[in-house]
């Protein structure tokens, strides 16, 4: 019998599991977000203006063929708490859960994919954080679609500043030449239909820069995917 079966009830008594967004007591200790907070997050549809604008912007650059996303990122909203917990509090299971949502959306739209590529972190940020949140999102997608997650095709070579407070033009300059293909990645990418996975897409500068590199290494098609879209 697992020791967790004995320790978990004690820990739940001492530290009752609560929703990371609203603080509401959770009945299921494996949960991190209550159902009410999940329901409060606006969902992305193909008719949502934010989705249409973001998709058009990405497609106009010529490196992205389509866009799949599930939620709308609102400041001070539940998704902001989820994104923060996933990035900085090691709540990796949230990444997998978000990835499952993306995987279901892919199946609904019948978008055939060959490989899943998480947007990589720079080695300094990866070392500080200890993991790449986009990789856990990709793992959730893989659980639904069965596609392999490929984390060794492209790497981030510039430790860029945060995009949060930059203008659109500044974001693009910030991401110029931020990625490069890993040696021998052509063997992996050649002729493949790739799903490029990120947590949140705002301006699309990061996705565009990374997709450029994937195409240069032989990828046939790159579709962008994110857990959320932001203004």
N, C-alpha and C positions, 0 to 999 in steps of 0.2 A: 504494500500500500504506500502511495506517495506521501511524503512528509507534508506536502502542500495541503492535503486533505485535513490535516490536523491544525496546521498553522494559519490557514486562510481564514477560518471562522474567527480566530482570535484577533487577527489583524483587522478584519472587517469590523469587529466590535470596537477595537481601539481607534481605528482610523476608518470610519464608515466611508465607502466609495461614493463620491459625489460627481456630478456632471462638471466637466472642466469649463463649461461656459456659464451656466446659470447657478451652479452650486447645489442643485436639487439632489436629494438622496437617490442613489441608484439601487434598484432591486437586484440587478445582476452585476456582480462585482467585476465581470469581464468587460463590461461596457465602460466607455469613457465619456460618452455624450448621451444625454437623455433623448427620448423620442421626440419630445416637444421641440428641443433645439434643432434636431435634424429637420423636422418639418418646417421650422421657421426659416431655413435657408432657401432663398429663391433658387429654383432649378432652371437650368439652361435648356431651352428648346431651339429648334432650327428657325423659329419665327421671332425669337427674342432680338430686339435691335442691337444689343451689345454683342450677341453672337454673330449676327450678320455683319456688323461693322468690323469686328475683330477678324473674322474669316476673310472678308474682302481685302483687308489690309495685308494679311498673311499671303493670300493668293497673288496679290498684285506684285509682290516681291519676286515671284517666280520660282521659289525653292520649296514651297509648301503646296500640296495638292488638295488638302482638306483639313478640317478641324473637328475634333470631338472634345466636348467638355461637359461637365455635369452640374456645377453649382456657380452661383454668383458670389463673389467675394465682396462683402460690404464692411466698411470700417465700423468697428464696435459691434459687429454682428457675430453670431456663433461661429461662422466659418473662420473668422480672424483668430478666434481662440483655438480652433482645431489646427489651423496652419501653424500657429505659434507652438502648440504642444508637439506637433509632429516634427518641427524643425529644431526646437531647443530643449524639449523635455523628454526626448527619446521615446515618445509614444508611437513606436513604429507600427503597431497594429492598426493605428488610424490610417497610415499610408496604405496598408494592404486593403483596408475597408474601402477607401476612396478608389483604389485601383479596381476593385470588384465592380464598383458603380460604372467606371469607364468601360470595363470589359463588357458589361451588359449593354451599354450604349453602342459599342462596336458591333455586337451581335445583332442588335435591332436594326442597325443601318447596313448590315451585311458588308462591312468593309474588310475584305480579306487582307491579312497582314502576314508578313514572313517573320519579322523579328521586332523585338521591343528594345528601344534604346533610351535609357534614362539620361536626361541632360546631366553631364558630369559636373561635379564641384572641383574647384582648384584644390590641389593637394594640401595646401595650408588650411583651407576651410574644412576639407574632409578630415584632416588630422584633428582639428579643434573640436569638430562635432562628433567625430567617430563613425559617421555613417552618412549616406546620401539619401535624403528623404524621397527623391524621385525614383530611386531603385526599389524602395518598398512599395511605392505606387505601382511600378512596373510589375512587381511580383504579384500584386493583387489582380492586375489585368491578365497576367499569365495563368493564374488560377482558373480564370473563366475561359480564355481563348486557347490555352495550350501552347502558345508561342514562346520561343526561348527569349530570355532576357540577356541582352548582350551589353556588357559594361566595359568591354575592352576594344571598342572600335574607334572611339574619339576621346580626346582628353582636353581639359581646360588648361591653357598655358599662361593666361594672364589672370592675376589676382585682382579682379575688377572691384571698383567701389560699389556700394549699394546703389541700386537703381531707384530706390524709393522716392527720392526728392529731385530726381533729374527730369529735365524736359524730354520730349520725344527725340529730338535731335541729339541731345546729350546722351541719352540711352543708347542710341545707335553707335555713336562714336565710342562710348564706353565698351561696347561689345565687339568693336572691330578687331579682327584677328585674335579673338579670345580663345578659339579652339583650333585643334589640328588633329588629323587622323593619326591613329597609332600605327606604327609600321606593321605591314601585312594585313591591315584592316580591309584592303581591297578584296582579299580572299573571302572575307566575311560579308562585305557589303555589295559586291558586284551583282547588279541586276535585281537586288532585293527591294521589296516594298517594306519600308521601315515606319514604325510608329515611334515618334520622338516624344518622350514623356517628361512633363514638368508638373510642379505642384500648382502654380498660378501663372497665367499668361496675362500680362497687362499691355505693354506696347508691342510685344512680339519680337523685340530686338534680340533677346537671347535665343529664342527658337529659330529665328531667321539666320543668325550667325552660325549656329550649330548645324542647321539643315544645309547651309552652303557647303560646309566641310564634308558632310555625308555624301552629297552629290559629287563633290570633287574626288571622293574615294570610290565612286562607282555605284552608289545607291540609285535605283531607277525611280523610285517614288518615295517621298517623305510626307507622312501625314502627322500633323501636330495633335497632341492630346494633353489635356490638363485636367486636374481635379476641379479647378475654378477659373473663371474669367474675372478680371477687375477693370474698372474704368481707367 
